[in-house]
Amino acid sequence: MSDKPVGEMSFEEAMKELETVVGQLERGDVALEDSIKLYERGAELKKRCETKLKEAEEKVAAITLDGDGNPTGLKPVEGL
């Protein structure tokens, strides 16, 4: 597990660590206390990935297109 705070991770970093956590939990060779810590870390990582994906979706949704479908800029995203 990385010592980097989950809130500072990129999507790719969080996803890679989440895959590692899931692999460790699936193998079942981790002590109960460690399994609990891994599960908690995995939940944080999952939330981070979801947040980063939502941010990306909002950025894509904010791209405005001209009549020919070419990107012309960004429109403000409501609520940000």
Secondary structure, 3 states (H helix, E strand, C coil): CCCCCHHHCCHHHHHHHHHHHHHHHHHCCCCHHHHHHHHHHHHHHHHHHHHHHHHHHHHHHCEEECCCCCEEEECCCCCC
